[in-house]
Amino acid sequence: MSLRQMEYLMAVVEEASFTHAAELLGVTQSALSHQIKALEREVGGPLLERLSRGVRLTPMGRAFLPHAEFAVRSARQARRAARAAAGAAGGELHIATLHAFAIGVLPEAFARWRRDHGQVRLVVHEYATGGELREGMERGVADVALGHRPEGWRGPVVTVGEEEIVVVVAPDDPLTGREAVRLADLADRDWVRCALEPVVEGRRFLDVACERVGFTPRTGVDTEHTSTAVRMAAAGAGVLITAAHVAAQYDCAVLPLDPPWARELTAFSRVELTGAAASFVGLLDQRWWGRGERGERGERGGKRQGRSAAHEGEGGGRPAG
């Protein structure tokens, strides 16, 4: 069997039609059908069920397709990695990450990368949750991922920094100006909650954290995305806990927690990090991206202004230390 045959199968499945797949691939329908039949003979059984209105995978096809997708993506990745390592024009480095990191962490990193590696094009694959990010990496969509540490990951995982977890309130909130705030001090406040809030052992993390200090958070607003949640908190609809690099994009008051909370930020891959992937991770590991958490981007407890950001995705927050 060949990668081309696997690509043909993927196209037929994606288009649900031999005719449309042939048009997409730029081959005749008879040539496409011939290659699929040859693949089925090699595998030992039918992969597709031909219907009067389209096609669908057989049980054998459903078992075969994920492996075919991985093989095709791995071959494409191998070519990209080789060209990127050589600094060749047309070389690409694919990076998977959570949307919040794509907005709050990667822009400066990408700008620095482009100045030194202008021949290597960067491609970002963005995900809403840590689970989706991990699944994408397992399917081979990118060369390296930036996110929270994936438990049980079999490939290399490199710590590149920590994201500080902070409390967000309106600029005129009575808490503004304090050096830090203890979670227990927020027991009588309404909370802004987000559907993408981290989950720990089946429970939303804020519920677990507040329970440990003796109260149940009183939800005032439920949102779908962290970007919405930050805006709600900035307007005074409730207090919010989120990552500092997310809050830094808004005109709001940001307060460190006492004791401090932080989450490990890692780069991870399926194979050894070499060439362009290793160079990019090395750039992140300089940790210049995190220097503004309490310095250049604002004083502790002060207002931080900026542009929009989005949800932070999954990953268990924890008290630092």
Salt bridges, closest charged atoms under 4 A:
GLU7 OE2 - ARG76 NH2 3.33
GLU40 OE2 - ARG50 NH1 3.07
GLU49 OE1 - ARG56 NE 2.90
GLU92 OE1 - HIS94 NE2 2.84
GLU92 OE2 - ARG121 NH2 2.16
GLU108 OE2 - ARG297 NH2 3.61
GLU126 OE1 - HIS99 ND1 2.19
GLU138 OE2 - ARG134 NE 3.12
ASP143 OD1 - ARG80 NH2 3.21
GLU162 OE2 - ARG318 NH2 2.84
GLU163 OE2 - HIS148 NE2 2.54
GLU163 OE1 - HIS245 NE2 2.79
GLU163 OE2 - ARG263 NE 2.98
GLU164 OE2 - ARG294 NH2 2.99
ASP173 OD2 - ARG189 NH2 2.45
ASP185 OD2 - ARG178 NH2 3.15
ASP190 OD1 - ARG218 NE 2.51
GLU197 OE1 - ARG193 NE 2.81
GLU197 OE1 - ARG204 NH2 3.45
ASP207 OD1 - ARG193 NH2 3.20
GLU211 OE1 - ARG203 NH2 3.09
ASP251 OD1 - LYS303 NZ 3.64
ASP258 OD2 - ARG182 NH1 3.82
GLU264 OE1 - ARG149 NE 2.88
ASP285 OD1 - ARG287 NE 3.94
GLU296 OE1 - ARG291 NE 3.06
GLU312 OE1 - ARG263 NH2 2.18
